[in-house]
C-alpha cells in the first residue's frame, strides 16, 4: 500500500484538452506563488494513463480538467472543468475552507 500524501490539488487532464490549455495559460504560471499552493500543491495526472496507486479511491471523472482536493487519500472536494481564473480560485477557496474544517486545521 502506498503511503498517504498530505493534502494536494490533483488535476486530471488529457492531451488536446482546450480547457486544460486555458488553465495552463491563466493559472499554472502563478499557482506555485499563491497561498493556495502552500496548502494544496498542484499535482497533475494524465486522465488517459494509469491511475497512481495512491489515487485508486478517487474518481478521475470523464471531464477534463477535473480538480480534486485530496487529503490523506480522501476526496475533500472537486471542481469539474475550468471556469476561468476568478471562479477557479473562488471555488478552490470554498473547498479549502471545508478542508480546514474537516481536518481540524484553520
C-alpha positions as a Python dict, from the first residue, in 0.01 Angstrom:
ca = {
    (1, 'X'): (0, 0, 0),
    (2, 'X'): (135, 343, -96),
    (3, 'X'): (191, 591, 187),
    (4, 'X'): (-74, 859, 223),
    (5, 'X'): (18, 1204, 99),
    (6, 'X'): (-52, 1539, 257),
    (7, 'X'): (-329, 1750, 109),
    (8, 'X'): (-289, 1827, -260),
    (9, 'X'): (-481, 1955, -559),
    (10, 'X'): (-491, 1681, -821),
    (11, 'X'): (-559, 1798, -1175),
    (12, 'X'): (-685, 1521, -1402),
    (13, 'X'): (-603, 1627, -1757),
    (14, 'X'): (-564, 1480, -2104),
    (15, 'X'): (-376, 1569, -2420),
    (16, 'X'): (-569, 1802, -2651),
    (17, 'X'): (-794, 1939, -2375),
    (18, 'X'): (-867, 2302, -2465),
    (19, 'X'): (-975, 2392, -2110),
    (20, 'X'): (-659, 2235, -1969),
    (21, 'X'): (-459, 2457, -2204),
    (22, 'X'): (-653, 2760, -2085),
    (23, 'X'): (-576, 2668, -1722),
    (24, 'X'): (-211, 2629, -1824),
    (25, 'X'): (-211, 2980, -1971),
    (26, 'X'): (-406, 3158, -1695),
    (27, 'X'): (-333, 2982, -1365),
    (28, 'X'): (-46, 2733, -1393),
    (29, 'X'): (228, 3001, -1425),
    (30, 'X'): (123, 3170, -1099),
    (31, 'X'): (-21, 2884, -894),
    (32, 'X'): (304, 2794, -718),
    (33, 'X'): (325, 3153, -589),
    (34, 'X'): (-23, 3152, -430),
    (35, 'X'): (-130, 3088, -73),
    (36, 'X'): (-347, 2804, -206),
    (37, 'X'): (-41, 2622, -340),
    (38, 'X'): (114, 2620, 7),
    (39, 'X'): (-195, 2440, 135),
    (40, 'X'): (-261, 2213, -165),
    (41, 'X'): (27, 2187, -412),
    (42, 'X'): (-75, 2106, -768),
    (43, 'X'): (-26, 1751, -889),
    (44, 'X'): (-106, 1670, -1250),
    (45, 'X'): (-233, 1328, -1357),
    (46, 'X'): (-297, 1214, -1715),
    (47, 'X'): (-662, 1106, -1728),
    (48, 'X'): (-583, 859, -2006),
    (49, 'X'): (-288, 697, -1828),
    (50, 'X'): (-283, 452, -1540),
    (51, 'X'): (-417, 593, -1217),
    (52, 'X'): (-147, 622, -948),
    (53, 'X'): (-199, 370, -667),
    (54, 'X'): (-248, 640, -402),
    (55, 'X'): (-543, 778, -603),
    (56, 'X'): (-718, 443, -653),
    (57, 'X'): (-1017, 552, -441),
    (58, 'X'): (-1060, 883, -629),
    (59, 'X'): (-1290, 900, -934),
    (60, 'X'): (-1100, 1096, -1201),
    (61, 'X'): (-1429, 1188, -1376),
    (62, 'X'): (-1488, 1179, -1750),
    (63, 'X'): (-1443, 1554, -1797),
    (64, 'X'): (-1110, 1735, -1815),
    (65, 'X'): (-982, 1915, -1642),
    (66, 'X'): (-1118, 1791, -1313),
    (67, 'X'): (-952, 1924, -999),
    (68, 'X'): (-980, 1717, -682),
    (69, 'X'): (-856, 1826, -341),
    (70, 'X'): (-729, 1510, -173),
    (71, 'X'): (-621, 1489, 189),
    (72, 'X'): (-475, 1168, 333),
    (73, 'X'): (-617, 967, 42),
    (74, 'X'): (-967, 1110, 84),
    (75, 'X'): (-1153, 1344, -152),
    (76, 'X'): (-1241, 1674, 15),
    (77, 'X'): (-1393, 1849, -288),
    (78, 'X'): (-1373, 1886, -664),
    (79, 'X'): (-1407, 2135, -946),
    (80, 'X'): (-1534, 1990, -1273),
    (81, 'X'): (-1398, 2179, -1570),
    (82, 'X'): (-1214, 2509, -1572),
    (83, 'X'): (-1449, 2806, -1521),
    (84, 'X'): (-1185, 3081, -1558),
    (85, 'X'): (-928, 3201, -1309),
    (86, 'X'): (-1155, 3407, -1082),
    (87, 'X'): (-1414, 3131, -1048),
    (88, 'X'): (-1141, 2868, -1011),
    (89, 'X'): (-983, 3045, -714),
    (90, 'X'): (-1326, 3119, -563),
    (91, 'X'): (-1434, 2755, -584),
    (92, 'X'): (-1097, 2634, -459),
    (93, 'X'): (-1124, 2873, -164),
    (94, 'X'): (-1457, 2717, -65),
    (95, 'X'): (-1306, 2369, -78),
    (96, 'X'): (-1006, 2479, 128),
    (97, 'X'): (-1241, 2621, 391),
    (98, 'X'): (-1402, 2278, 420),
    (99, 'X'): (-1055, 2117, 428),
    (100, 'X'): (-973, 2324, 735),
    (101, 'X'): (-1298, 2216, 898),
    (102, 'X'): (-1257, 1851, 804),
    (103, 'X'): (-901, 1817, 928),
    (104, 'X'): (-910, 2044, 1231),
    (105, 'X'): (-685, 2297, 1056),
    (106, 'X'): (-768, 2665, 1049),
}
